[in-house]
Every structure is written in structure tokens, then in C-alpha cells.
């Protein structure tokens, strides 16, 4: 598996994480011999040990920042904690959401008993109605949305999309199984349609303003063609 390298300098590496790849294995993980983590794939491809600055779910694709030295990690993490980085995700959701919406709803953290404040801005880019029945309706409706997380809670975008009754396609945990089955049976799409498309920030070491874009996976490109939707990263 060849990874797309979006940006690289002496401090930082930014790559596109594929769907269904863990960033790194948990200590003594049983899966270590079965599948390679993103960190292992990077080491194999460019011979470099890297240190993740933030998280992406296994099922989410897109741009991820990795420091080249452990000492650099905190400087880049400050961008996230101080809200000095603009994260732009793209999702395909069930139904037609409003043109814009603010989702302000607590999300469970890693401790499942504790809810934390979470805020997401949503913007709808495209819509389509398909003449394909999905119970209980004779047609099915989908939208391409832009998602701007203002906080960084676990599964925030997946939970928030479901919260407003427009779950992400391919989300087995928070989504709508009937629509996921339709996408699989009609188009062969099995992956989660959530992609970390852009990161915008000022480099903390060089002061360079960066706009980093992660190319969409093949499922997305095929979907854009089938639905006649514009690729928002072009």
C-alpha cells in the first residue's frame, strides 16, 4: 500500500490515511501481526519513525499530521488545543440536511460515562434523489456535506450527524443499516463516507501558512461521477 504524502519538511509529515487502517496499534495488540498500522506503513515506505499529532478513527480516511521527532509533538498539538487549526471533513449523509447548521450537543468521551461539550458546523454542498427504494420509502435521498469540528471528541462527527437524523453512509455504529446495504448492493461501497479533506494552519516552527489537502479514496471519486457531484477538493 503506497501512501499519499501531502507535505513534508524537517519537522512534519502529512499523509493521507486510507480507510480501515489504524494509526498505531495498542500496546501488545493482538492485531499487530495481522495488519499493519499507519506508522508501520510510513516506516516501510520512507524509512522514518513518526509520532502522530492527533487521531483519526480507523474507518475515517484523510489528512493526518505526524511529527518527525517526539519533541515536536506538543508544539503541533497546541494548534489543536488552542483551536488554531481549521479542520475540514467531508461526509455523505442520508437525507437533505439544512444548508447550514450548528450542532451543539455533548458527546461521550473515552470514558463512556462522561459526556463532554462538542460543537460542529455543517454546510450542505450537494443533494441527490435516487429512484432506488429504501424502506420505508420508494426513493432514497443523500447529501454531500462539509463538516467543521470546533472540538475534538471521539466519534464527534459520526455522533453529531446521527443526532440531526442525517447519519453518515457506511457508519455501522451510528448509521442506518438499510442505506448502508443499499450502497453496498447497488454500488459496491462498503467504507465509511467520512474524509478529513483539509487542514489549514500556520506552521509553529516556520510560520508558513499551510493548506493541506488529502485526495479522496476511489469510492468517493466513483460516487462523484455517478451522482454528478463536484469534487470539493479540486
Secondary structure, DSSP 8 states (H G I E B T S, - for coil): ----EEEE-SSEEEEEE-TT--SS--TT-TTTTTS--HHHHHHHHH----EESS---TT-EEEEEEESSGGGHHHHHHHHHTT-SEEEEEEEEES---SEEEEE--EE-SSTT-EE--EEEEEEEEEEEES--BTTBSSEEEEEEEEEESS--TTHHHHHHHHTT--BTT-TTTS-HHHHHHHHHHH---S--EEEEEEEEE-TTT--EEEEE----HHHHHHHHHHT---TT-
